[in-house]
Amino acid sequence: MRSERLAIRRFAATDLTDFLAYQSDPVVRRYLPGEPMSAAQAAGYLAVQADLDDGVRDAWHGYAVHHLGEDRVIGDVGVWLPARPAGTGDVGFQFHPGFHGRGYAFEAMRAFLPYAFATFALRTVTATCSPANTASWGLMERLGMHRIEETGEYVKYGLTPSEPSAR
Ligand SMILES: CC(C)(COP(=O)(O)OP(=O)(O)OC[C@H]1O[C@@H](n2cnc3c(N)ncnc32)[C@H](O)[C@@H]1OP(=O)(O)O)[C@@H](O)C(=O)NCCC(=O)NCCS
């Protein structure tokens, strides 16, 4: 996929330096489960993602967000595809702090959401984050997603194929 400033594509092993630059950063991982990634973990993740077929389920399908002008990966977007219920996906996004606040995550997700709905034949897309992660759920709201659940631990948003951000 392409947008004005970005290319969104499957990962390659050669993305390691760019990917690790933000995935090893505790600021980026602050609201996410798990520790900041080591180089070995990042290389393992990229190897799996580079080989992943669209048809694999019960899997996270991650995509590199490549900044065309800077010629580097500045973040990733992706979708968890469960085997059941079929036709559902849970999206996520993580960007290098040096590229926050410039609309890149929004631009990438505006390209990725229609792609994901079409490629994986989705009937619904959700996204979940900590209530304290205002940057994350603020993005979900700018994308036209609707808050469908909230607890003290998480907020959950949803989108269906007929809505503008899905097309
Ligand atoms: C969640 C995350 C991706 C959001 O990134 P972001 O840069 O804030 O999101 P956007 O791309 O929508 O950018 C929005 C900001 O860019 C500004 N902006 C500048 N140019 C813009 C443009 N051309 N288009 C849209 N927004 C633009 C907006 O005004 C907004 O600014 P504000 O934050 O001061 O209100 C980022 O905070 C992140 O990577 N966090 C760490 C990982 C994480 O927690 N991920 C979520 C897990 S569920």
The ligand as a Tripos MOL2 file, in Angstrom:
@<TRIPOS>MOLECULE
LIG
   48    50     1     0     0
SMALL
NO_CHARGES

@<TRIPOS>ATOM
      1 C1         -0.3100    5.4810   19.2820 C.3       1 LIG1
      2 C2          0.6300    6.2690   18.3680 C.3       1 LIG1
      3 C3          0.9410    5.4380   17.1320 C.3       1 LIG1
      4 C4         -0.0660    7.5850   17.9570 C.3       1 LIG1
      5 O1          0.8430    8.3610   17.1870 O.3       1 LIG1
      6 P1          0.5120    9.8860   16.7910 P.3       1 LIG1
      7 O2          1.6560   10.4050   16.0590 O.co2     1 LIG1
      8 O3          0.0530   10.6090   18.0310 O.co2     1 LIG1
      9 O4         -0.7780    9.7230   15.8680 O.3       1 LIG1
     10 P2         -1.1960   10.4660   14.5300 P.3       1 LIG1
     11 O5         -0.4470    9.9630   13.3610 O.co2     1 LIG1
     12 O6         -2.6810   10.3700   14.4340 O.co2     1 LIG1
     13 O7         -0.7700   11.9660   14.7440 O.3       1 LIG1
     14 C5         -1.6430   12.8190   15.4530 C.3       1 LIG1
     15 C6         -0.9780   14.1400   15.7510 C.3       1 LIG1
     16 O8         -0.3030   14.6080   14.5900 O.3       1 LIG1
     17 C7         -0.7810   15.9320   14.2710 C.3       1 LIG1
     18 N1         -0.6480   16.0950   12.8080 N.ar      1 LIG1
     19 C8          0.3340   16.8190   12.2130 C.ar      1 LIG1
     20 N2          0.2290   16.7050   10.8830 N.ar      1 LIG1
     21 C9         -0.8200   15.9020   10.6370 C.ar      1 LIG1
     22 C10        -1.4060   15.4180    9.4370 C.ar      1 LIG1
     23 N3         -0.9210   15.7220    8.2350 N.pl3     1 LIG1
     24 N4         -2.4850   14.5770    9.5380 N.ar      1 LIG1
     25 C11        -3.0020   14.2400   10.7340 C.ar      1 LIG1
     26 N5         -2.4570   14.6820   11.9220 N.ar      1 LIG1
     27 C12        -1.3890   15.4990   11.8650 C.ar      1 LIG1
     28 C13        -2.1820   15.9590   14.8310 C.3       1 LIG1
     29 O9         -2.6190   17.2720   15.0600 O.3       1 LIG1
     30 C14        -1.9750   15.2060   16.1390 C.3       1 LIG1
     31 O10        -1.3190   16.0480   17.0690 O.3       1 LIG1
     32 P3         -1.6150   15.9760   18.6570 P.3       1 LIG1
     33 O11        -1.1080   14.6310   19.1020 O.co2     1 LIG1
     34 O12        -0.8220   17.1130   19.2020 O.co2     1 LIG1
     35 O13        -3.0990   16.1100   18.8050 O.co2     1 LIG1
     36 C15         1.9510    6.6200   19.1070 C.3       1 LIG1
     37 O14         1.6490    7.3720   20.2520 O.3       1 LIG1
     38 C16         2.7670    5.4010   19.5130 C.2       1 LIG1
     39 O15         3.4900    4.8210   18.7110 O.2       1 LIG1
     40 N6          2.6960    5.0280   20.8120 N.am      1 LIG1
     41 C17         3.4830    3.9240   21.3290 C.3       1 LIG1
     42 C18         2.9430    2.5710   20.9320 C.3       1 LIG1
     43 C19         1.5270    2.3720   21.3950 C.2       1 LIG1
     44 O16         1.1960    2.5850   22.5640 O.2       1 LIG1
     45 N7          0.6760    1.9180   20.4680 N.am      1 LIG1
     46 C20        -0.7190    1.6290   20.7160 C.3       1 LIG1
     47 C21        -0.8720    0.2650   21.2410 C.3       1 LIG1
     48 S1         -2.5800   -0.2030   21.3630 S.3       1 LIG1
@<TRIPOS>BOND
     1     1     2 1
     2     2     3 1
     3     2     4 1
     4     2    36 1
     5     4     5 1
     6     5     6 1
     7     6     7 2
     8     6     8 1
     9     6     9 1
    10     9    10 1
    11    10    11 2
    12    10    12 1
    13    10    13 1
    14    13    14 1
    15    14    15 1
    16    15    16 1
    17    15    30 1
    18    16    17 1
    19    17    18 1
    20    17    28 1
    21    18    19 ar
    22    18    27 ar
    23    19    20 ar
    24    20    21 ar
    25    21    22 ar
    26    21    27 ar
    27    22    23 1
    28    22    24 ar
    29    24    25 ar
    30    25    26 ar
    31    26    27 ar
    32    28    29 1
    33    28    30 1
    34    30    31 1
    35    31    32 1
    36    32    33 2
    37    32    34 1
    38    32    35 1
    39    36    37 1
    40    36    38 1
    41    38    39 2
    42    38    40 1
    43    40    41 1
    44    41    42 1
    45    42    43 1
    46    43    44 2
    47    43    45 1
    48    45    46 1
    49    46    47 1
    50    47    48 1
@<TRIPOS>SUBSTRUCTURE
     1 LIG1         1 GROUP 0 **** ****
